[in-house]
Amino acid sequence: MFRHQAVQEVFPTPLWIADLDEAIGEPLNRRLLKTIHELIEPREPLGTGGSWQTDPTLHERAEFADFMTVVLKTAKGALEFLDLDYEGFECTACWANINPTGGKNSSHTHPNNYLSGVYYVAVPEGAGNIEFADPRAQAGVIMPPTGKWNKFTGNKVAVPVMPGRLVIFPSWLSHSVPANTSADERVSISFNIMFTHYTETMSGTLWKKGSARIRD
């Protein structure tokens, strides 16, 4: 009946996942954990589900220079994968998250940035997921029953994490971290990436360089 049939996936959303070698990640995480604990002392009392966060200026501190080398190298790889035409990029904010038992991060985005990411310093057993929500508004409007959720029928993706894992994603992509059900703290470092001098170098009208439409 049909000469040809195919399924074409359109408008994919990339996630970049990088795992450090243990020989690099383990000593780095020990140093990061020590410094983060020092930065949040004395700890303020928390409400139910609360977490501690440092100031968003860790990228400016000498103690995090090795970590920022990892972040910027991974971000550069993500931008090269996208084949973008840009002159430079920079980290605009970087902060640590400490989730005690019951601590979580509600669904949110990172406005005014192009890429965002999180690196995992300490992940207790049973507390190792970051969840991404389908950005399409209609995705949750009608959801027929299915024998098994897949990337075409589900509206949430849970990405497993572990110490030494770095996840980068578009800043507009809504994400959350479930409550820590373990007795130990979950510690991560979040960051934002934006193009340097975006207004001067990249915000011109697209039609001057060509259409943004995909060409087959």
HELIX and SHEET records of a PDB file:
HELIX    1   1 GLU A   22  ILE A   40  1                                  19    
HELIX    2   2 LEU A   58  GLU A   60  5                                   3    
HELIX    3   3 ALA A   62  PHE A   64  5                                   3    
HELIX    4   4 ALA A   65  LEU A   82  1                                  18    
HELIX    5   5 ALA A  137  GLY A  140  5                                   4    
HELIX    6   6 TYR A  198  THR A  201  1                                   4    
HELIX    7   7 LEU A  206  LYS A  208  5                                   3    
SHEET    1   A 6 TRP A  16  ASP A  19  0                                        
SHEET    2   A 6 ARG A 165  PRO A 170 -1                                        
SHEET    3   A 6 LEU A 115  ALA A 122 -1                                        
SHEET    4   A 6 ARG A 186  PHE A 195 -1                                        
SHEET    5   A 6 PHE A  89  ASN A  99 -1                                        
SHEET    6   A 6 TRP A  52  GLN A  53 -1                                        
SHEET    1   B 4 ASN A 105  HIS A 108  0                                        
SHEET    2   B 4 HIS A 175  VAL A 177 -1                                        
SHEET    3   B 4 ASN A 129  ALA A 133 -1                                        
SHEET    4   B 4 LYS A 156  PRO A 160 -1                                        
END                                                                             
